[in-house]
Amino acid sequence: MNTNPDRNKEALRWNRTAWLRVFLWTAAIFATVPVARSVQRYVYDTIGKDFFTYMVLFIFMSLLVALVYFLLFRSAVKSAHQYTWLALSAGAYIYTTLQLRENPEEAGHLLQFGFLAYLLYGALSHRIRDWTVYITTLLFVLFIGILDEFIQWLTPERIWSYKDIGINAVAGVYFVLAVSKGIKPETVRGPVKRFSVSMLAGIITLNLLFLGLCLSNTPEAVKRYTSVFPELSWLAQEETMTEYGQKEIAGTNPGRSKKLITSFSLRTAWRLIIALIVSVWVCSEFWKRRLKKC
């Protein structure tokens, strides 16, 4: 993690190695999608499903002990306020893990995307040295989380789940709270730059557009594009992402989240998304005009 204040004296530029780590870890997350269900069945049958909960807690507690040791004896952090925020973040992480015991394999998302948040923060903080780096990190985690669920939808025996997207995002939230309030890196204390605002507006827009595409992936839409591309006809058998004009119903299989079934129309959803995107860029331009050019 980029916490050395001397780094502020260096030219702000992207670090290719840091982004390579992000790419490799993201690829590893995506690579687990086709085999995750087989691994889950094997663990359930041979060890028991509680193994996932204990594994996540063991790894998390090991990392937490290492972090506290580093802060106490290497960084000489003595502030009770910082350790309070670390304790709150850790407590929330443990609580969330225990709340997922009904389907404990879902707790693996907390590890995967918590570590992804760490790598993304390390990569982004080479260029973004103000508080917006925390929000930008979280929004990158959200985007990759949505993409991960989309890949799951494309994979046989895997489903799209808005609940899992929420878990992915929560992992990022816990990391951001721990870093911004607990660790408080010296490098993230500068004034907001125009580049930071542009990055923030860009990732918000990317999330909104991708979410809009997912909201548009209704059963009717799947039928239309599978009729044009017959080689994709198997997608018509997949559980749908979103339906409109119906009541909310639960998934039929254990562990499956509820589908997003809303009384909103697709047209209304896109109108809202477009309005949000326009608002984001108008606000970002106004914000950048008030900042000095950097």
Secondary structure, DSSP 8 states (H G I E B T S, - for coil): ----GGGGGS-----HHHHHHHHHHHHHHHHTHHHHHHHHHHHHHHT-THHHHHHHHHHHHHHHHHHHHIIIIIS----HHHHHHHHHHHHHHHHHHHHTTTSGGGGHHHHHHHHHHHHHHHHHTTT--STHHHHHHHHHHHHHHHHHHHHHHHSTT----HHHHHHHHHHHHHHHHIIIIII--TTS-S---HHHHHHHHHHHHHHHHHHHHHHT--HHHHHHHHHH-GGGGGGGGS--SEEESS-----SSTT----EEESS-HHHHHHHHHHHHHHHHHHHHHHHHTS---
